[in-house]
Amino acid sequence: MLPQPTTLTIPSIHDDTVLDCRIYTPPNFLATLLSEKAVWRKKSAIVAHPYAPLGGCYDDPIVDIVASALLNKGFFVGTFNFR
């Protein structure tokens, strides 16, 4: 299960459509960053959901599994809903 994300929207430059996005930070990121031996490897990933017309969205279980695995490896993870 994914932790509570930071959410944001990105407006389209072509129309009034917005892209809903979520950003997840790795476990213990803040504690690691504040420690004396802080080393952040600057890893990040964007996880796209399965094909939207067939029901895929960023709440899809596959997105959850992949994003959780990446978070546990220390990645920042971004997800979004296709329009």
KABEL-V163548 format. One record per pair of residues at least 4 apart in sequence whose ideal C-beta (glycine too) atoms are under 7 Angstrom apart, sorted by sequence separation. I is the first residue (numbers start at 0). J is the second residue. D is the distance in whole Angstrom. If there is no record, write none. Layout:
# KABEL-V163548
<<I:J:D> <I:J:D>>
This chain:
# KABEL-V163548
<<24:28:5> <27:31:5> <28:32:6> <29:33:6> <30:34:7> <33:37:7> <49:53:7> <51:55:5> <55:59:5> <60:64:6> <61:65:6> <62:66:6> <63:67:6> <64:68:7> <65:69:6> <66:70:6> <67:71:6> <68:72:7> <70:74:6> <11:16:5> <32:37:5> <50:55:5> <51:56:7> <57:62:6> <69:74:4> <11:17:7> <31:37:6> <49:55:3> <70:76:6> <10:17:5> <32:39:6> <48:55:4> <69:76:5> <9:17:7> <48:56:6> <8:17:4> <9:18:4> <48:57:5> <8:18:6> <49:59:6> <66:76:5> <8:19:6> <9:20:6> <48:59:5> <8:20:7> <49:61:6> <66:78:6> <7:20:5> <6:20:7> <48:62:5> <6:21:5> <46:62:5> <62:78:6> <4:21:4> <5:22:5> <4:22:6> <4:23:5> <46:65:5> <46:66:5> <2:23:6> <57:78:4> <1:23:6> <57:79:6> <57:80:5> <56:80:6> <44:69:5> <44:74:5> <46:76:6> <51:81:5> <42:73:6> <43:74:6> <42:74:5> <43:75:4> <44:76:5> <45:77:5> <46:78:5> <40:73:6> <21:57:6> <23:66:6> <26:70:7> <25:70:5> <23:70:6> <25:73:5> <25:74:6> <25:75:7> <24:75:6> <23:75:7> <22:75:7> <23:76:4> <22:77:5> <20:77:6> <21:78:5> <20:79:4> <19:79:6> <18:79:5> <19:80:5> <1:63:6> <0:63:7> <18:82:7> <1:66:6> <1:67:6> <16:82:5>>
